[in-house]
């Protein structure tokens, strides 16, 4: 086939119009509840099974390598597939639509929370949310662990990661880097424990696979000069606001702190929101004093109940940070800018990673070392998520915790006499609903919210 014809087909998504793609990506965005597992399942059902836009093998390959990148893997996967179909415009559309409903929903809920969070009804609503979120996070430990911990090496990696971050406060990036290096070396040495699951065959009838089977279009070919140009553009879009804020207001300003902190988070958010939220919560609550522990849980509850990546909770953190330190602005106006700033510096790098790296990722299909690194990182993330679930449990089920700082230990322990009985019972009920009766996440969240309101009306909380 003539290369020009192949490129023309690539520009047109190999028979899939831009308008049709827009409708499908909007549908994916509006159905993207349930965290990364639910979002990836929705994309798989629509893109692989229903529309047959991409084969099972290429879909899993893209997913696995998006998981190696920092940032929300589901949003990056949408960007990746959109880029394959309609180049940069397709990636912007797919990735942008994926987060747009969440941006709108979280902003609205944050506004209500800041304005009315001290009203008893709203407090009762979020009391119920926190109990359900705890059960959902615990379920995430089992869900990810079942997939990732296939042998004793992976179980040991998860255990070491948990002990390191919970008892010794080892920084999350160090854990991820160490696990990735171990997986890479192990895979290169041929250790079967680090071998990933097979990707499955390609399907030449899928639109994208058919396009790439005819000939590789220009935008999928690695090109160093283009990568430098694209990288410079997206680095400028990402870092220009950060630099401008630092120069204008200095590091002590809350907007400068938001820009810097969440730019750092964009570099280390491996393993999805659950894995990094413990570190975000620690910094936002204990270092910057932007939030209180229960408010962090409330924010996660918002992210759980709205479409889009769970990492959208960072918009809530930025919102509350600026609301509490508005400077010369009105609190709500400052909060809106703080939330949007946190969102911008969190998600702009996601497009950078895909638009610069995707051509090289396509060339790396089947790379054993990188696949082994991914397997080890996923195992370590299980331990990190377990740490997150315990952190949530401490601040949901107990009214008080006591810090333990005796070298080399650094962790919080519960004050057993401060156990919150209603929260404990509600969390157990939510866990039974999820694990025993397999109820959907939204059903459990709605039921927990209703239970929280009922407990407040009954005078129990």
N, C-alpha and C positions, 0 to 999 in steps of 0.2 A: 504494500500500500504506500502511496506517496506520503512523504513526511508532512507536507503542507495539509493534506487531507486529515491526517491523524491529529495535527494540531488544531484544525478547525473543529474536529469532533470533540477534542478535549475542551476547547473553549465553550462548546455547547453542552458539555456534560454527557457526551456520547448519546444524544437523542433526548436528554432530560433538560427541559427548559429551565431557565433561571426562576421563572414564576412558579413552576411546579415544585422546584426544589425549595423555594421560599415557603410555600404552603406546608410542605412536609416538615421542614426544620422548625416552623412555628408550632406544628402539632407535637413534635418531639419536645420542644421547650415547655409547652403547657402540660405535658405528661411527665415531666422530669422530677417526680417526687421520689422519696425513698432512699436518698443518698446515692453514692456511686453505683452500688449494686443494682438498685432499681432503675437508675438512669441508663446504665449500660444494657440492662435487659430490654428496656423500651427501644433503644436504638437498634439492638440486635433483631428484635421482632419486626420492626418497621423496615430497616435498611437491608437486612439479610433475607428474612423470610418473606415479608410482604412485598416490598418493592423490588427485591433482587438487584439492588444497586451495587452491592459489594459481596464478595464471597466470604464464606465462613473463615477460610484460612487467612485472607488478607485483613479481615476485620480483627481477628485475634492477634495477628502480627502488629497491626497498628495500636491495638489496646495495650499489648505487652510493652511496647516501646514508649507509649505515652506514660505508662506507669513508672518508667525509669526517669522521667522528667519531673522537675518540681512543678507543683500546681495541681489543680483538679483534673484527674485523668479523663473523666467523662466529658468535660468541656473541651479538653484538648483533642479527644477522639472525634468529637463533632467537627472541630476546626480542621482536623486532619482529613476527614472524609470530604468535607465541603471543599477543601483545597484541591484534593485529587480530582473532584468533579468539575469545578469551575474556577480553578486557580485562586488567586488572592481574594478576589471578590466573593467567591464561594466560601472560602475559609472565614472571612469576616462576617458573612451572613450567618453561617451555621454557628460559629462560636459566639457571635454577638447576640443572636436570638436566644441561644441557650441560657444566657445569664440575664437577659432583659426582664423576664417576668419576676425573677428573684429580686432584682434591684428595686423594682417598683413595689413589690410586696414587703420586703424588709424595710424599705424606707417608710412606708405607711405604718407598719407595725411599730417601728422605732419611735415615730412621732407620737403614736398613741401611748406607748410605754413611758416615754419621757414626760408627757403631759398628764397622764392619768394613772401612772404605775402605783401611786400610793392610795388609790381608791380600792376599797376592800374587794369589790367584785373582780377587778383586774388582778389583784394579788392572789385571789383564790384561783383564778384561771391559770396563772403561771405556777402556782403551787402544784396543781395537777399536771401541768406540762412537764415539770422537772422530774416527777416520779416516772412518767412514761419515757422520757428521754433516757433516764438511767437504764431502764429495761432494754431500750433500743440499742444503746451502746454496748451493753453486755451481750445482746444477741449478735452484734457486729463482731465481737471477739470470736464467738463460735463460728460465725459464717466465714470470716476470713481465715480463721485457724483451720477449719475443715478443708479449705482449698489449699492452704499454703504449707501446713505441717504434715508432709507426707512421709517423713522418716525421722530417725532420732537426731540427725544433724540439724534439721530444721526446727525440731522441738527445742533442742539445746540453744539454738540462736535466739528463739523467741524468749526463752527463760532468761538468758544472759541479758538481753535487751531490757526486759522488765526489771530485773534486779538493778541494772546499771542506772536506769532513769528514775526508778522509784526510791531506792534506798541511798543511792550515791549522787543523785542529781547530775548525772553525766549529760552534757548537752545533746539534744536530739540529733543535730547534724553529724556529730562524731559517731553516734551509733549507726546512722545510715551509711556513712562513708566506710566505716569498718566492715559492716555487713556486705556492702557492695564489693569491696576489695576481696573479701574472703570468697564470695560467690564467684567472682571473676576468675580468681586463681584456681579454685576448685574445679570449675567447669573446664578451664584450659588444660588442667591435668587429667581430665577425663573421669572425674569422680561422678558416679551415677546419682548421688544424692542431690547434686546441683542441676541435673538435667531438667529442663522445662517440659511441660506437656506438649505433645505434638500439636502443630497448628492446623492440621487438616489440609486437604487438597484445595487448590484454587478452582473456582468455578468459572469457566470461560463464558457462560451465558450471563453472568452478572455484568452490569453496564461498565463499571470501572475496570474489572478484570479483562473484559473484552477490549476496552480501549487500550489498556497497557499490554495486552497480548498481541495487538496488531503492530504496535511500535511505541516506544516510550516517548510521550510528548515532551516538548522543551522544558516546561515548568517542573517536570518530575526528574529531569536530569540534573545531577549536581553541577554547580557552576560557581567557582570561587568568587569571581568578580561580582556576580549577582548576589551571592550570600553576604559579601561585605557591604554592598549598597543597602540591601534589605535590613541587615543587622544594624547599620548606622542609623537608618530611619527609625526603627522601632526602639533602639536605645535612646534616641533623642526624645521620642514621644513618652517614653517611660521616665527618664531621668531629668528632663528639662524642668518639669514642675518641682521636683525634689530640690534641684540646685537653686532654682529661683526662690523657693521658700527659705532655704538656708541663708542665702545671701540677703534676703529682705528682712528676715525676722530672727535669724540665729537659731541655734540648736535648742534653746529653752522653750521656744514657742510650741504650742500644742500641735499646730498644723505641720511644723517641721518634724516633730517627733512622730506623728502619724505617718508622714511620707517616708521617713527613714526606717521606722520599725517594720511597716508592712512591705517596704521594698526588700528588706532582709528576709521577711517571711516568704516572699515570692521566690527566693533562692533556695529555701530549705524545706518547702512543703512537699516533701516526698511522702508517698503513701496515703494521700488524701487528707481530708479535714480532720478525721478522728485522730490520726497520728500526730498532727501538729498542734491540736487545740490545747493539749496539756501545757505545752510551752507557751502558747499565746496567753492562756489563762494566767499562768504564773507571772509572766511579764506585765500583763495589763492590770492584774489585781495587786500584785506585791511590789512591783518596781515602779510603774507609772501611776498607780492608784487611780486609774481611769474608771474601774468597775469594782463592785463587790462580788465575792464568789457566787452568790445566788443570782446576780444579774448576768454573769457569764452563762449560767445554766439556762436562764430565761432566753438569752440570745440564741443559744443552740436550739431551744425549743421552737423559736420562730423559724430558724433555718430548716428544721425538720418538717415543719408544717407547710412550707412554701416551695414552689418549684425552683429548680436551679441547684447549683452545687452547695454542699453544706458549708463550704468555706465562705459563703456569703455572710456568715455570722460575723466576719471581720468588718463588714459594713456597719453592723450594729455597734461593734466595739469603737470604731472611728466616730460614729454618731454620738455615742455617749461621752467619749473623751472630749470632743469639742463642745458638747452641751454643757459640761461641767467647767470648762475653761474657755469661754467664748471670746475673751479679750474685749475689743471694742464693738463686737457684733452682738445682735440679739442672740440669746441662747439657741433658739430653734434654727435661725439662719446659719449660725456657726455649725450646728449639729449636722445640717443637711450637707454643707460643704465638707465637713469632716468625714461623713459617711461616703460621699462620692469620691473624695480623695483616696480613702482606704481602698475602695473598689477599683479605682483607676490603677494604682500602683500594684494591686494584687493581680489583676487580669491582663494588663498590657503585656507583661513578660510572657504570658501564655501564648500569645500570637507570635512573639519573637521566637520562642523555641520551635514552634511548628514551621513558620515560614522560612526560617534559616535552616533548621535541621531536617525537615521532612524529606528533602531529596536524598540526603545522606542516610537517613533512617531506611528509606526504600532500598538503597543499595546494600544496607546491612542485614537484609532478611536472611535469617539462618545463622547469624553470628553467635557462636556457642558461648564465648566469654561474656558478652553482654546479657544473654539470656540467663546465664548462671548468676550474674550479679543481680538481676531482677528477682530471681527466685529467693536469694538470700535476703534481699531488702524486704520482700514481702513477708518473709518469716519474722524478721526483726520488727516489722510494723505490728505484727500480732502482739508482741510484748509491749509495744508502746501503747497500743489501743487498750490493753489490759490495765496499764498504768492510768490511762485516762478514765476508764470505768471506775477504778478505785478512787481516783480523785473526785469524780462526780458523786460517788457513794458517800464519801466522807462529808461532803458539803450539802448533800441532800438528806441523808438519814441522821445526821448529828448536828446539833446546834452549836457545838464547840469542838475544836481540834487543838492539839498541843504540839508545837514544833519540837522535833528531836534534832539537835545539832551537836553531836559528839563525834568528832573526827574518827573515821571518814564518812559517817552517816549524816544524811540531811533529808529528813522527811517529816511529814505530819502524821500524828497518830490520833485516833478518835478518843474523845472523852466519853466513856461508855455511859456515864450517868446522864448525858445530854441527848440520848437517842430520841428522835422524833417519831413517836409511835404512829400517828396518822400517815406520815410520809413513808414509813417502813411498810405499812399495810398496803398502801396504794401502789408502791413499787412492786411488791410481791404480786399483787393482783394484775398489774400490767405485764409482769414477766410470765405469769400463768397464761394470760391471754395470748401472748406472742409465742411462747414455747409449746404450750399444751394444746391450745385451740387454734393456733396458726392464723390468728386474726391479722388483718392488714394494718400497716403502720398508722394510716390516717384514722382508722376505726379506733385503735388503741389510744391515740392522742386525743381524739374527740371525747372518748369515754373518760379518760383521765381528767380532762378539763372540766367535764360535767361533774365528775366526782369531787373535784376541788371546790367548785361552786356550792355543791350540796353540803359539803363539810363546813363551809363558811356559814351557810344559812342555818345549819344545825348548831352552830356555835362551838364546833369541835376544834377549829383552827382560827 
